[in-house]
Amino acid sequence: MKKIKINIKLNKRGKILLFVALFCLSTVITVILIGAFKAPRDNQQSAGLETELTPAPEQNDESETDDSGTVAEITPTPEPAKPEKEFIFPKQGVRPIAVMIDNETDKVLPQGGIGIAQIVYEMIVEYGDTRYMAIFWDNLPDLIGPVRSSRHYFLDYLMEYDAIYAHIGWSDYAYRDLEKYEIDNIDGVSDASTVYWDLTTDKSNYHDSYTKPDRLNRYIERVGYSLETDVTFPFSYHEKDTDLPGQMTAGEVFIKYHKNSTCGYYYDPDAKNYKRTRQGEYQIDRNTNEIIRVKNIIIMFVRNEPIPGDKQGRHNVYTVGSGEGFFITNGKAQKIKWSKASRTAQTKYRDENGNDIVLNPGQTWIQVVPLNAEVRIN
């Protein structure tokens, strides 16, 4: 066969075009080959759907594998419950400090100290509002308040403990009785700047005045009030938690002083105490940011009436005499009778058999309610 020799001479432009053509051809061949190898895998996915990939779970180092190779689940050990804070018992011979706490409108919330005091009284004031008197023995919290003014009938219970009395202002009747009974008091009107301060800068807000332990103690030391007392604590405590006898259950307690003022208690059987509510909402202490929990509740029905001619709508509460009530603890209630011989005498609380009630270790709230107050115990 005769060989044919082809001699093609390309100029510079032709060489460039040839190079480009060869490069494109090689690229097309490469893509075809790669596609051929990938086609089986790509065909496993549904067309037109986007799938979200979930990463495989990490292996738990604490997992165990049984004989079949299956990973056996480990039930985590639950965290132990927080131990209940140890109750500080009122000490005989130690003089307590009582503080008037505001409870008017939601501006007062959250209040400070009422979840920590050993004893708290709630009583009606003017216009259907209520006020608290919190009593502390060696356990003053960082913030106590909002502090408000005195009312004369609170003094009748204050004197049962010989407590030093912290307040800001007074009614005319309270001012008279503070002088008459020579009650050691720390008043925010005559000495406000060293003992009390406002949490806000709103000068029209009189629901924001607070105090704290070092300020109270400095004042007490400066004026020379005694920190000791001969007055005996009016209650006794069980050595260990004790249920009430009888069949009257008290899982829920509701008290309506007025449409402006309601409170409630809901029993927690695990903790064996009551969660307190104010106006239908759980009540929080500013110091702990926790729901107030109460161990003992005393409800006493007491006659009250507006003071004739008082333009501020102030009340008389008749603390002297006798009446009925309830003692509630550990999810049960019992009827009681209270009696008080004079304004300075200690109130006696006795069951239907004539025995003095005995408190369980923990906080006690004493609800001094009008005779016509709505009270429900379920």
C-alpha positions as CSV (number, residue, x, y, z in Angstrom):
1,M,0.0,0.0,0.0
2,K,1.3,3.4,-0.9
3,K,1.7,5.6,2.0
4,I,0.2,9.0,1.7
5,K,1.9,11.8,3.6
6,I,-0.1,14.7,4.5
7,N,1.7,17.8,5.5
8,I,-0.4,20.5,7.0
9,K,1.2,23.7,7.9
10,L,-0.7,25.9,10.4
11,N,-0.1,29.5,11.0
12,K,-0.1,30.9,14.6
13,R,-3.8,31.5,14.7
14,G,-4.6,27.9,13.5
15,K,-2.4,26.4,16.2
16,I,-4.3,28.3,18.9
17,L,-7.7,27.1,17.6
18,L,-6.5,23.5,17.4
19,F,-5.3,23.6,21.0
20,V,-8.6,25.0,22.2
21,A,-10.6,22.3,20.3
22,L,-8.5,19.5,21.8
23,F,-8.9,20.9,25.4
24,C,-12.7,21.1,25.0
25,L,-12.9,17.6,23.7
26,S,-10.9,16.2,26.6
27,T,-13.1,18.0,29.1
28,V,-16.3,16.5,27.6
29,I,-14.9,13.0,27.7
30,T,-13.9,13.4,31.4
31,V,-17.4,14.6,32.4
32,I,-19.0,11.6,30.6
33,L,-16.8,9.2,32.4
34,I,-17.4,10.7,35.9
35,G,-21.1,10.7,35.3
36,A,-21.1,7.1,34.3
37,F,-19.5,6.1,37.6
38,K,-21.8,8.4,39.8
39,A,-25.2,7.5,38.1
40,P,-26.1,4.5,40.3
41,R,-25.7,6.5,43.6
42,D,-27.5,9.6,42.4
43,N,-30.5,7.6,41.2
44,Q,-31.3,6.5,44.8
45,Q,-32.5,10.0,45.7
46,S,-36.0,11.2,44.9
47,A,-36.1,13.8,42.2
48,G,-37.2,17.3,43.1
49,L,-37.1,16.8,46.9
50,E,-34.8,18.5,49.3
51,T,-33.7,16.3,52.2
52,E,-32.5,17.5,55.6
53,L,-29.6,15.4,56.9
54,T,-29.8,14.4,60.5
55,P,-26.3,13.7,62.0
56,A,-25.9,10.4,63.7
57,P,-26.2,10.5,67.4
58,E,-23.0,10.6,69.4
59,Q,-22.1,7.4,71.3
60,N,-22.6,7.7,75.0
61,D,-19.5,6.6,76.9
62,E,-21.8,5.3,79.6
63,S,-23.9,3.1,77.3
64,E,-23.7,-0.6,77.6
65,T,-24.0,-3.3,74.9
66,D,-25.9,-6.5,75.4
67,D,-25.0,-9.9,73.8
68,S,-27.0,-9.1,70.7
69,G,-25.0,-6.0,70.0
70,T,-27.9,-3.7,70.8
71,V,-27.1,-0.6,72.9
72,A,-28.9,-0.8,76.2
73,E,-30.3,2.5,77.5
74,I,-29.1,3.8,80.9
75,T,-31.6,5.5,83.0
76,P,-29.9,8.6,84.5
77,T,-29.9,8.9,88.3
78,P,-32.2,11.8,89.2
79,E,-30.6,14.8,90.9
80,P,-31.3,14.8,94.6
81,A,-33.9,17.3,95.7
82,K,-32.7,20.5,97.3
83,P,-32.7,20.2,101.0
84,E,-35.2,22.4,102.8
85,K,-33.6,25.4,104.4
86,E,-33.1,25.0,108.1
87,F,-35.7,26.9,110.1
88,I,-34.2,29.4,112.6
89,F,-36.3,29.1,115.7
90,P,-37.1,32.2,117.7
91,K,-34.7,32.4,120.6
92,Q,-35.8,33.0,124.1
93,G,-34.3,36.2,125.5
94,V,-33.5,37.6,122.1
95,R,-35.5,40.7,121.1
96,P,-37.0,40.5,117.6
97,I,-37.4,43.2,115.0
98,A,-40.8,43.8,113.5
99,V,-41.2,45.6,110.1
100,M,-44.4,47.0,108.6
101,I,-44.6,45.8,105.0
102,D,-46.7,47.4,102.3
103,N,-49.2,45.3,100.4
104,E,-51.1,48.0,98.4
105,T,-51.2,47.6,94.6
106,D,-48.8,45.7,92.4
107,K,-46.2,48.4,92.7
108,V,-45.0,46.7,95.9
109,L,-44.0,43.5,94.1
110,P,-41.9,41.5,94.8
111,Q,-41.8,42.3,98.5
112,G,-38.7,41.5,100.5
113,G,-38.5,39.6,103.7
114,I,-42.0,38.2,104.1
115,G,-40.8,34.7,103.0
116,I,-38.1,34.7,105.6
117,A,-39.6,36.1,108.8
118,Q,-40.6,33.5,111.4
119,I,-43.9,35.2,112.0
120,V,-46.0,37.3,109.7
121,Y,-49.3,39.1,110.5
122,E,-51.7,40.3,107.8
123,M,-54.5,42.7,108.7
124,I,-56.8,45.1,107.0
125,V,-56.2,48.8,106.7
126,E,-58.1,51.5,104.9
127,Y,-60.1,51.0,101.7
128,G,-59.9,47.2,101.8
129,D,-56.2,47.0,101.5
130,T,-54.1,44.9,103.8
131,R,-50.6,45.3,105.4
132,Y,-48.1,42.9,106.8
133,M,-46.0,42.9,110.0
134,A,-43.1,40.6,109.6
135,I,-41.2,39.6,112.7
136,F,-37.5,38.4,112.6
137,W,-35.3,36.7,115.1
138,D,-31.6,36.7,114.1
139,N,-32.5,36.2,110.4
140,L,-32.9,39.7,108.8
141,P,-32.6,39.3,105.0
142,D,-30.6,41.6,102.7
143,L,-33.7,43.6,101.6
144,I,-36.8,44.3,103.7
145,G,-39.7,46.2,102.4
146,P,-41.5,48.1,101.0
147,V,-41.7,49.6,104.5
148,R,-44.9,51.5,105.3
149,S,-46.6,53.3,108.1
150,S,-47.9,52.1,111.5
151,R,-51.5,51.3,112.5
152,H,-52.5,51.2,116.1
153,Y,-54.0,47.7,116.2
154,F,-50.8,46.2,114.9
155,L,-49.1,47.4,118.1
156,D,-51.4,45.0,120.1
157,Y,-49.6,42.0,118.5
158,L,-46.2,43.7,118.4
159,M,-46.2,44.0,122.2
160,E,-46.8,40.3,122.6
161,Y,-43.1,39.8,121.5
162,D,-41.6,43.1,122.9
163,A,-40.3,43.7,119.3
164,I,-38.4,46.7,118.1
165,Y,-40.7,48.3,115.5
166,A,-39.5,49.5,112.1
167,H,-42.0,51.7,110.1
168,I,-42.2,54.9,108.0
169,G,-44.8,57.2,109.5
170,W,-48.0,56.5,111.4
171,S,-51.7,57.2,111.8
172,D,-52.6,59.7,114.5
173,Y,-53.9,56.8,116.6
174,A,-50.6,54.8,116.2
175,Y,-48.5,57.9,117.0
176,R,-50.5,58.3,120.3
177,D,-50.0,54.6,121.2
178,L,-46.3,54.5,120.3
179,E,-45.9,57.2,123.0
180,K,-48.4,55.8,125.4
181,Y,-46.8,52.3,125.5
182,E,-43.2,53.6,125.1
183,I,-42.5,51.3,122.2
184,D,-39.0,51.2,120.9
185,N,-39.4,52.1,117.2
186,I,-37.3,53.0,114.1
187,D,-39.3,55.6,112.2
188,G,-38.6,56.6,108.7
189,V,-40.1,60.1,109.0
190,S,-37.8,61.4,111.7
191,D,-34.7,59.5,110.6
192,A,-35.3,58.3,107.1
193,S,-31.9,58.9,105.4
194,T,-29.8,56.7,107.6
195,V,-32.2,53.7,107.8
196,Y,-34.4,53.6,104.7
197,W,-33.8,54.3,101.0
198,D,-36.0,54.2,97.8
199,L,-35.4,51.6,95.2
200,T,-36.7,53.9,92.4
201,T,-36.2,57.6,91.6
202,D,-39.9,58.2,91.3
203,K,-40.7,60.7,94.0
204,S,-44.4,60.0,93.7
205,N,-43.9,56.3,94.4
206,Y,-44.3,55.6,98.1
207,H,-44.3,51.9,97.6
208,D,-40.5,51.5,97.2
209,S,-38.8,52.3,100.6
210,Y,-36.5,49.5,101.9
211,T,-34.2,48.8,104.7
212,K,-31.5,46.2,105.5
213,P,-29.8,44.7,108.5
214,D,-26.8,46.9,108.9
215,R,-28.9,50.1,108.8
216,L,-31.3,48.8,111.4
217,N,-28.5,47.5,113.6
218,R,-26.6,50.8,113.4
219,Y,-29.7,52.7,114.4
220,I,-30.4,50.4,117.3
221,E,-26.9,50.7,118.6
222,R,-26.9,54.5,118.2
223,V,-30.1,55.0,120.2
224,G,-29.3,52.3,122.7
225,Y,-32.3,49.9,122.3
226,S,-31.8,46.7,124.2
227,L,-31.4,43.5,122.1
228,E,-32.6,41.3,125.0
229,T,-36.1,40.7,126.4
230,D,-37.7,39.0,129.4
231,V,-40.9,38.4,127.3
232,T,-41.5,34.7,126.7
233,F,-42.2,33.6,123.1
234,P,-46.0,33.0,123.0
235,F,-45.9,29.7,120.9
236,S,-44.2,26.3,121.3
237,Y,-43.0,24.1,118.5
238,H,-43.0,20.3,118.0
239,E,-39.6,18.7,118.1
240,K,-40.4,17.0,114.8
241,D,-43.0,17.4,112.1
242,T,-46.4,16.4,113.4
243,D,-49.8,16.1,111.7
244,L,-53.0,17.4,113.2
245,P,-55.6,14.9,114.4
246,G,-59.0,14.9,112.8
247,Q,-60.5,14.6,109.4
248,M,-60.7,18.2,108.2
249,T,-58.5,18.4,105.1
250,A,-56.9,21.7,104.1
251,G,-55.4,21.3,100.6
252,E,-56.5,24.7,99.5
253,V,-57.1,27.8,101.6
254,F,-58.7,31.0,100.3
255,I,-59.2,34.3,102.2
256,K,-60.9,37.4,100.8
257,Y,-60.5,40.5,103.0
258,H,-61.9,42.7,100.2
259,K,-62.0,42.7,96.4
260,N,-58.7,44.5,96.6
261,S,-57.1,41.9,98.9
262,T,-57.1,38.2,98.6
263,C,-54.6,35.5,99.6
264,G,-54.4,31.8,99.3
265,Y,-52.4,28.7,100.3
266,Y,-51.9,25.6,98.2
267,Y,-50.6,22.5,99.9
268,D,-47.5,20.8,98.5
269,P,-47.6,17.2,99.9
270,D,-44.0,16.5,98.8
271,A,-42.6,19.5,100.7
272,K,-45.3,19.4,103.4
273,N,-45.9,23.1,103.3
274,Y,-48.1,25.6,101.5
275,K,-47.3,27.8,98.5
276,R,-48.7,31.3,99.1
277,T,-50.7,33.4,96.6
278,R,-51.6,37.1,96.5
279,Q,-54.5,38.2,94.3
280,G,-54.4,34.8,92.6
281,E,-50.7,34.8,91.8
282,Y,-47.9,33.0,93.6
283,Q,-46.1,35.4,95.9
284,I,-42.4,35.8,95.5
285,D,-39.8,37.1,98.0
286,R,-37.4,39.6,96.5
287,N,-34.4,38.1,98.4
288,T,-34.7,34.6,97.1
289,N,-36.8,35.0,93.9
290,E,-38.7,31.9,95.1
291,I,-42.4,31.3,96.0
292,I,-43.2,31.9,99.6
293,R,-43.8,28.6,101.4
294,V,-45.6,28.5,104.7
295,K,-45.7,25.8,107.3
296,N,-48.4,27.0,109.8
297,I,-51.5,29.2,109.1
298,I,-53.6,30.7,111.9
299,I,-56.9,32.3,110.9
300,M,-58.6,34.4,113.5
301,F,-61.9,36.2,113.1
302,V,-61.9,39.6,114.7
303,R,-64.5,42.4,114.7
304,N,-63.4,45.5,112.9
305,E,-65.2,48.7,111.8
306,P,-64.4,52.1,110.3
307,I,-63.5,54.8,112.9
308,P,-66.4,57.3,112.9
309,G,-65.4,60.7,111.5
310,D,-62.0,59.5,110.2
311,K,-61.7,61.0,106.7
312,Q,-58.9,58.6,105.7
313,G,-61.2,55.6,106.2
314,R,-59.1,54.1,109.0
315,H,-60.4,51.1,111.0
316,N,-60.6,49.9,114.6
317,V,-59.7,46.2,115.0
318,Y,-60.9,44.8,118.2
319,T,-58.0,42.6,119.2
320,V,-59.1,42.2,122.9
321,G,-61.7,39.6,123.8
322,S,-62.2,36.2,122.2
323,G,-63.3,34.6,119.0
324,E,-63.0,31.6,116.7
325,G,-60.6,30.6,114.0
326,F,-58.6,27.8,112.4
327,F,-55.1,26.3,112.8
328,I,-53.8,24.8,109.5
329,T,-50.6,22.7,108.9
330,N,-49.5,19.7,106.9
331,G,-52.7,19.6,104.8
332,K,-55.1,19.5,107.7
333,A,-57.1,22.1,109.7
334,Q,-58.7,22.2,113.1
335,K,-61.1,24.7,114.7
336,I,-59.6,26.9,117.4
337,K,-60.6,29.6,119.9
338,W,-58.5,32.7,120.5
339,S,-58.5,35.0,123.5
340,K,-56.6,38.1,124.5
341,A,-57.1,39.7,128.0
342,S,-55.7,43.2,127.2
343,R,-53.9,45.1,124.5
344,T,-50.5,44.1,126.0
345,A,-51.4,40.5,126.8
346,Q,-50.4,37.6,124.6
347,T,-53.1,36.0,122.5
348,K,-53.9,32.4,123.4
349,Y,-54.8,29.9,120.7
350,R,-56.5,26.7,121.9
351,D,-58.1,23.8,120.2
352,E,-61.6,22.6,121.0
353,N,-60.3,20.5,123.9
354,G,-58.7,23.6,125.5
355,N,-55.1,22.7,124.6
356,D,-52.7,25.3,123.3
357,I,-51.9,24.8,119.7
358,V,-48.3,23.7,118.9
359,L,-46.6,24.9,115.7
360,N,-44.6,22.7,113.4
361,P,-41.1,24.0,112.6
362,G,-41.4,26.6,109.8
363,Q,-42.8,29.9,108.9
364,T,-46.2,30.9,110.4
365,W,-48.7,33.4,108.9
366,I,-51.4,34.8,111.2
367,Q,-54.4,36.0,109.2
368,V,-56.4,38.5,111.3
369,V,-59.6,38.7,109.3
370,P,-62.9,40.6,109.6
371,L,-65.9,38.6,110.8
372,N,-67.5,39.0,107.4
373,A,-64.5,37.9,105.4
374,E,-64.9,35.1,102.9
375,V,-62.8,32.1,104.0
376,R,-62.7,28.7,102.2
377,I,-60.8,25.7,103.4
378,N,-61.0,22.7,101.0
